[in-house]
C-alpha cells in the first residue's frame, strides 16, 4: 500500500498561525501536524508515503529532512495549492504505484485506529464514525438503508439526511485504481479545480461502484481547522490518555 498525505494547504482559518507557516507545520502537542500524520501512516507499513506540499513548500521540505526518520517518503510540490485538494492528490498520481490511502494532515488519529485501517479493502472505502456531533463544516455521510450500512449513499457538508461523519481518510485498492483516477479526471473536467477529494466519493456513490464504509467509532480523533480546535487538540494530547 502507498499513503498519500495532503499537506499543501494554507490553513487560512487558523488566522495568524499560518501567515508564514503552512498548516501542515502547525505544532500540536509539541509536533507539527505533518509529523503526527507521518507517525500514523508509518504504523500501516506502507511501501511509499507521498507527501504533497504546496504553500511554503521549502519549509515543508526542510521539516521533512528533520523528522522523516527511516520512512519511505517522497515529497512532491503542488504549485496550484490554492485549488481544491483533489489537485494535490492528482499531483501525487505519478508516484502512486499500488493501492493507496489518502489522508488529510490536519487530522490526528489515535494509534489504535491503524488496526482498523490496515486490513485490505476490495472497494474504494471511506472511514467514518458516529461519535461526533456534526456541525455545518463537518463532512456528513448517509449510508445505505435496509442493512446496507456498509455503502455510501451520499457525502457532503450540506447533507440534511445523514447518519455518520467522514474522518478524513479513504482507501483505494489496486483493483480500483483505474476507475478511481478516471473519476478524478471526469470530476475536474466537469466541476473545475476547486473541488476536494470527497467529491470522488460522492460521485462514485451514484454509480455501481458506490464506496464502502469502515467505522472507527469508539477510538477518537482530532481535527485542527481553527484556533479553538487547535487548543482542544493541545488539551487532549496533554491529558496523557491519548496514545
VOVO-965961 format. One record per residue: residue number from 1; x, y, z of N, C-alpha, C in turn. Coordinates in steps of 0.1 Angstrom, whole numbers, plus 5000, padded with zeros to 4 digits. Example, Ala and Ser with C-alpha at 12.3 -4.5 7.8 and 13.67 -1.06 7.14 Angstrom:
2
n,n.u,n.v,n.w,ca.u,ca.v,ca.w,c.u,c.v,c.w
1,5132,4943,5078,5123,4955,5078,5132,4967,5078
2,5128,4978,5071,5137,4989,5071,5129,5000,5079
//
This chain:
243
n,n.u,n.v,n.w,ca.u,ca.v,ca.w,c.u,c.v,c.w
1,5008,4988,5000,5000,5000,5000,5009,5013,5000
2,5004,5023,4993,5010,5036,4993,5001,5045,5003
3,5007,5055,5008,4999,5065,5016,5002,5079,5009
4,4992,5086,5007,4993,5100,5002,4988,5110,5013
5,4997,5119,5017,4994,5129,5027,4993,5142,5020
6,4981,5148,5022,4978,5161,5015,4982,5172,5025
7,4993,5178,5022,4999,5188,5030,5002,5201,5023
8,4994,5205,5013,4997,5217,5005,4989,5229,5009
9,4979,5228,5018,4970,5239,5021,4976,5250,5029
10,4968,5261,5028,4972,5274,5035,4968,5273,5050
11,4956,5267,5053,4951,5268,5066,4946,5282,5070
12,4939,5289,5061,4936,5303,5064,4927,5304,5076
13,4919,5294,5079,4910,5295,5091,4918,5295,5104
14,4931,5292,5104,4939,5293,5116,4945,5307,5118
15,4941,5316,5109,4945,5330,5111,4960,5333,5111
16,4965,5340,5121,4979,5344,5121,4988,5333,5123
17,4983,5321,5127,4992,5309,5129,4998,5305,5116
18,4991,5307,5105,4995,5302,5092,4999,5314,5082
19,5002,5325,5088,5006,5336,5080,5019,5333,5072
20,5028,5327,5079,5041,5324,5073,5045,5309,5075
21,5035,5301,5078,5038,5287,5081,5026,5279,5075
22,5029,5269,5067,5018,5260,5062,5011,5253,5073
23,4999,5250,5070,4990,5243,5080,4997,5230,5085
24,5003,5223,5076,5009,5210,5079,5020,5211,5090
25,5026,5224,5092,5037,5225,5101,5032,5232,5114
26,5019,5234,5116,5014,5240,5128,5017,5230,5140
27,5024,5234,5150,5026,5225,5161,5014,5222,5170
28,5012,5209,5173,5002,5205,5182,5008,5194,5191
29,5008,5196,5204,5014,5186,5213,5029,5185,5211
30,5035,5196,5207,5050,5196,5205,5055,5191,5192
31,5046,5187,5183,5050,5182,5170,5041,5188,5159
32,5047,5190,5147,5039,5195,5136,5028,5185,5132
33,5017,5190,5127,5006,5182,5122,5011,5171,5113
34,5021,5175,5104,5026,5166,5094,5033,5154,5101
35,5040,5157,5112,5047,5146,5120,5037,5136,5126
36,5026,5141,5131,5015,5133,5136,5010,5124,5124
37,5008,5130,5113,5003,5122,5101,5012,5111,5097
38,5025,5115,5096,5035,5105,5092,5037,5094,5102
39,5036,5097,5115,5036,5086,5125,5025,5077,5123
40,5013,5082,5121,5002,5073,5119,5003,5065,5106
41,5007,5071,5095,5009,5064,5083,5020,5053,5084
42,5030,5056,5092,5041,5046,5094,5036,5034,5100
43,5026,5035,5109,5020,5023,5115,5014,5013,5106
44,5010,5018,5094,5004,5010,5084,5014,5002,5075
45,5027,5005,5077,5038,4999,5070,5037,5001,5055
46,5034,5013,5050,5033,5015,5035,5046,5013,5028
47,5045,5009,5016,5058,5008,5008,5063,5022,5003
48,5054,5032,5003,5058,5045,5000,5048,5055,5006
49,5053,5066,5011,5045,5077,5016,5047,5089,5007
50,5037,5094,5000,5039,5105,4992,5033,5117,4999
51,5041,5127,5002,5037,5139,5008,5036,5150,4998
52,5024,5156,4997,5022,5167,4987,5022,5180,4994
53,5033,5188,4992,5034,5201,4997,5030,5212,4987
54,5028,5224,4992,5024,5235,4983,5028,5248,4989
55,5019,5254,4998,5022,5266,5004,5034,5265,5013
56,5043,5275,5011,5056,5275,5019,5063,5261,5017
57,5064,5257,5004,5069,5243,5002,5084,5242,5007
58,5093,5251,5006,5106,5249,5012,5106,5246,5027
59,5096,5252,5034,5096,5249,5048,5092,5234,5051
60,5082,5229,5043,5078,5215,5044,5090,5206,5040
61,5098,5210,5030,5109,5202,5026,5120,5202,5037
62,5122,5213,5043,5132,5214,5054,5127,5206,5066
63,5114,5207,5070,5109,5200,5081,5110,5185,5079
64,5107,5180,5067,5108,5166,5065,5122,5160,5066
65,5132,5168,5063,5145,5164,5065,5149,5161,5079
66,5141,5168,5088,5144,5167,5103,5137,5155,5109
67,5125,5152,5105,5117,5142,5112,5112,5130,5104
68,5118,5128,5092,5113,5117,5083,5118,5104,5088
69,5129,5103,5096,5134,5091,5101,5137,5081,5089
70,5133,5068,5091,5135,5059,5080,5123,5055,5072
71,5113,5064,5073,5101,5062,5065,5103,5064,5050
72,5097,5056,5042,5099,5057,5027,5091,5069,5021
73,5096,5081,5023,5088,5093,5020,5093,5099,5006
74,5084,5103,4998,5086,5110,4986,5078,5123,4987
75,5085,5134,4985,5079,5148,4986,5077,5153,4972
76,5065,5158,4969,5062,5164,4956,5055,5178,4959
77,5056,5187,4949,5051,5200,4951,5039,5202,4942
78,5028,5208,4948,5017,5212,4940,5017,5227,4940
79,5021,5233,4928,5022,5248,4927,5008,5254,4927
80,4998,5246,4924,4984,5251,4924,4977,5248,4937
81,4984,5251,4948,4978,5247,4961,4966,5255,4965
82,4963,5266,4958,4951,5274,4961,4939,5267,4955
83,4940,5257,4946,4929,5250,4941,4925,5240,4952
84,4914,5232,4949,4909,5222,4958,4920,5211,4960
85,4919,5204,4971,4929,5194,4973,4929,5182,4964
86,4919,5181,4956,4919,5170,4946,4930,5172,4936
87,4934,5184,4934,4946,5187,4925,4958,5182,4932
88,4959,5184,4945,4971,5178,4952,4972,5163,4951
89,4960,5156,4952,4960,5142,4950,4965,5138,4936
90,4960,5146,4926,4964,5143,4913,4979,5145,4911
91,4985,5155,4918,4999,5157,4917,5007,5145,4922
92,5001,5137,4931,5008,5126,4937,5007,5114,4927
93,4998,5114,4918,4995,5102,4910,5007,5095,4904
94,5016,5103,4898,5028,5096,4891,5036,5087,4901
95,5035,5090,4914,5043,5082,4924,5034,5071,4931
96,5022,5070,4927,5013,5060,4933,5013,5048,4925
97,5020,5037,4930,5022,5026,4922,5014,5014,4926
98,5005,5015,4936,4997,5004,4941,4985,5010,4948
99,4976,5002,4954,4965,5007,4961,4970,5017,4972
100,4962,5027,4975,4967,5037,4984,4956,5042,4994
101,4962,5048,5005,4954,5055,5014,4956,5070,5013
102,4946,5078,5012,4948,5093,5011,4943,5099,5025
103,4951,5108,5031,4949,5113,5044,4950,5128,5043
104,4942,5135,5051,4943,5149,5054,4953,5151,5066
105,4962,5160,5065,4972,5161,5075,4967,5170,5087
106,4955,5176,5086,4950,5184,5097,4942,5175,5107
107,4943,5162,5105,4937,5153,5115,4948,5145,5123
108,4945,5142,5135,4953,5135,5144,4945,5122,5148
109,4951,5111,5145,4943,5098,5148,4950,5091,5160
110,4942,5085,5168,4948,5076,5178,4955,5064,5172
111,4967,5060,5177,4974,5049,5171,4966,5037,5169
112,4956,5034,5178,4948,5021,5176,4940,5021,5164
113,4937,5033,5158,4929,5033,5146,4937,5026,5134
114,4950,5026,5135,4957,5019,5124,4953,5005,5122
115,4949,4998,5133,4945,4984,5132,4932,4983,5124
116,4924,4994,5124,4911,4994,5116,4914,4997,5102
117,4924,5005,5099,4927,5010,5086,4935,5000,5078
118,4943,4992,5085,4953,4984,5078,4947,4972,5070
119,4937,4965,5074,4932,4954,5066,4928,4957,5052
120,4930,4948,5043,4928,4951,5029,4913,4955,5026
121,4911,4962,5015,4898,4966,5011,4896,4961,4996
122,4884,4958,4992,4881,4954,4978,4873,4964,4971
123,4870,4975,4977,4863,4986,4971,4869,4999,4976
124,4867,5010,4969,4870,5023,4975,4863,5024,4988
125,4870,5027,4998,4865,5027,5012,4868,5040,5020
126,4857,5046,5025,4858,5058,5033,4857,5054,5047
127,4865,5061,5056,4865,5058,5070,4855,5068,5077
128,4847,5063,5085,4836,5071,5091,4835,5069,5106
129,4828,5077,5113,4824,5074,5127,4811,5080,5130
130,4805,5075,5141,4792,5080,5146,4793,5087,5159
131,4805,5090,5164,4807,5096,5177,4804,5111,5178
132,4808,5118,5167,4808,5133,5168,4794,5139,5165
133,4791,5150,5172,4780,5158,5168,4785,5167,5157
134,4779,5166,5145,4784,5172,5133,4778,5186,5131
135,4787,5195,5128,4784,5209,5126,4783,5213,5111
136,4781,5225,5108,4780,5230,5094,4792,5226,5086
137,4804,5227,5092,4816,5225,5084,4821,5211,5083
138,4813,5202,5090,4818,5188,5090,4812,5180,5078
139,4820,5170,5073,4816,5162,5062,4807,5151,5066
140,4795,5152,5061,4784,5143,5066,4783,5131,5056
141,4779,5120,5061,4777,5108,5053,4764,5101,5055
142,4757,5098,5044,4745,5090,5045,4748,5076,5040
143,4746,5066,5048,4748,5052,5044,4735,5046,5039
144,4737,5034,5032,4726,5027,5027,4716,5022,5037
145,4704,5022,5034,4693,5017,5043,4692,5002,5041
146,4683,4996,5048,4679,4981,5046,4692,4972,5049
147,4699,4976,5059,4711,4968,5062,4723,4970,5054
148,4723,4979,5045,4735,4982,5036,4742,4994,5042
149,4745,4993,5055,4752,5004,5061,4767,5004,5057
150,4771,4994,5049,4785,4994,5045,4787,5001,5032
151,4777,5008,5027,4779,5016,5015,4775,5030,5016
152,4782,5039,5009,4778,5053,5010,4768,5056,5000
153,4757,5063,5004,4747,5068,4995,4750,5083,4991
154,4755,5091,5000,4758,5105,4998,4768,5110,5008
155,4776,5119,5004,4786,5126,5013,4787,5140,5009
156,4785,5149,5018,4787,5164,5016,4785,5171,5029
157,4791,5183,5030,4789,5191,5042,4775,5196,5043
158,4768,5196,5032,4754,5202,5032,4743,5192,5034
159,4746,5180,5036,4735,5170,5037,4726,5173,5049
160,4713,5171,5047,4704,5172,5058,4700,5159,5064
161,4702,5148,5056,4699,5135,5060,4712,5127,5060
162,4716,5123,5072,4729,5116,5073,4729,5108,5086
163,4738,5099,5087,4739,5091,5099,4753,5089,5105
164,4763,5095,5099,4777,5094,5104,4785,5105,5097
165,4798,5106,5101,4806,5116,5095,4819,5110,5089
166,4825,5116,5080,4837,5112,5073,4849,5117,5082
167,4859,5109,5084,4870,5112,5093,4883,5115,5085
168,4882,5118,5072,4894,5123,5065,4903,5113,5059
169,4899,5100,5058,4907,5090,5052,4899,5082,5042
170,4905,5079,5031,4899,5070,5021,4910,5060,5016
171,4906,5047,5014,4915,5038,5008,4910,5034,4994
172,4919,5033,4985,4916,5028,4971,4924,5016,4968
173,4918,5004,4966,4925,4992,4963,4931,4992,4949
174,4941,4984,4947,4948,4983,4934,4938,4980,4923
175,4928,4972,4926,4918,4968,4916,4909,4979,4911
176,4909,4990,4919,4900,5001,4916,4908,5014,4912
177,4921,5013,4910,4929,5025,4907,4924,5031,4894
178,4922,5023,4883,4918,5029,4870,4905,5036,4871
179,4895,5029,4878,4882,5035,4880,4883,5048,4888
180,4891,5048,4898,4892,5060,4907,4898,5072,4899
181,4909,5069,4892,4916,5080,4885,4908,5085,4874
182,4900,5076,4867,4891,5081,4857,4881,5090,4862
183,4876,5087,4874,4865,5096,4880,4872,5109,4884
184,4884,5109,4889,4891,5122,4892,4892,5130,4879
185,4896,5125,4868,4897,5132,4856,4883,5138,4852
186,4873,5130,4853,4860,5135,4849,4855,5146,4858
187,4858,5144,4871,4853,5154,4881,4860,5168,4878
188,4873,5168,4876,4880,5180,4873,4875,5187,4860
189,4872,5178,4850,4867,5184,4837,4853,5190,4839
190,4845,5183,4847,4831,5187,4848,4828,5198,4858
191,4836,5198,4869,4833,5206,4881,4844,5216,4883
192,4855,5216,4877,4866,5226,4879,4876,5221,4889
193,4886,5229,4892,4897,5226,4900,4895,5230,4915
194,4884,5235,4918,4882,5240,4932,4877,5228,4941
195,4875,5217,4936,4868,5206,4943,4878,5198,4952
196,4873,5190,4961,4881,5183,4971,4879,5168,4969
197,4888,5160,4975,4888,5146,4973,4875,5139,4976
198,4867,5145,4985,4855,5139,4989,4845,5139,4978
199,4847,5147,4968,4838,5147,4956,4838,5134,4949
200,4850,5128,4949,4851,5115,4942,4842,5104,4949
201,4842,5104,4962,4833,5095,4969,4819,5098,4966
202,4815,5111,4965,4802,5115,4962,4797,5111,4948
203,4806,5112,4939,4803,5108,4925,4802,5093,4924
204,4811,5086,4930,4811,5071,4929,4798,5066,4936
205,4793,5073,4946,4782,5069,4953,4769,5068,4944
206,4769,5075,4933,4758,5075,4924,4760,5064,4913
207,4770,5056,4914,4772,5046,4904,4772,5032,4910
208,4774,5022,4902,4775,5008,4907,4787,5006,4915
209,4797,5015,4915,4809,5014,4923,4808,5022,4936
210,4797,5022,4942,4795,5030,4954,4805,5026,4965
211,4812,5036,4971,4822,5033,4981,4817,5026,4993
212,4825,5018,4999,4822,5011,5011,4826,5020,5023
213,4821,5017,5035,4824,5024,5047,4831,5015,5057
214,4841,5020,5064,4847,5013,5076,4846,5022,5088
215,4841,5017,5099,4838,5025,5110,4849,5025,5121
216,4854,5037,5125,4864,5038,5135,4858,5043,5148
217,4845,5043,5149,4838,5048,5162,4844,5041,5174
218,4844,5050,5185,4849,5045,5198,4864,5048,5200
219,4871,5052,5190,4886,5055,5191,4888,5069,5194
220,4883,5078,5187,4885,5092,5189,4896,5098,5180
221,4894,5110,5175,4904,5116,5166,4902,5131,5167
222,4912,5138,5163,4912,5153,5164,4913,5160,5150
223,4907,5171,5149,4908,5179,5137,4913,5193,5141
224,4921,5199,5133,4927,5212,5136,4925,5221,5124
225,4913,5228,5124,4910,5237,5113,4910,5252,5118
226,4908,5253,5131,4906,5267,5137,4915,5268,5150
227,4917,5280,5155,4925,5281,5167,4918,5274,5179
228,4905,5274,5180,4898,5267,5190,4900,5252,5190
229,4900,5247,5177,4902,5232,5176,4917,5229,5179
230,4926,5238,5176,4940,5235,5179,4941,5235,5195
231,4935,5244,5201,4936,5245,5216,4930,5232,5222
232,4919,5227,5216,4913,5215,5221,4922,5203,5219
233,4928,5203,5207,4938,5192,5204,4950,5192,5214
234,4955,5204,5217,4966,5205,5226,4962,5200,5240
235,4950,5203,5244,4945,5198,5257,4943,5183,5257
236,4938,5177,5246,4936,5163,5245,4950,5156,5246
237,4960,5161,5238,4973,5154,5238,4980,5156,5251
238,4977,5167,5258,4984,5169,5271,4978,5161,5282
239,4966,5155,5280,4959,5148,5290,4966,5135,5295
240,4974,5130,5286,4982,5118,5290,4974,5105,5287
241,4962,5106,5281,4954,5094,5278,4951,5092,5263
242,4959,5099,5255,4956,5099,5241,4962,5087,5234
243,4974,5083,5237,4981,5073,5229,4974,5059,5230
//
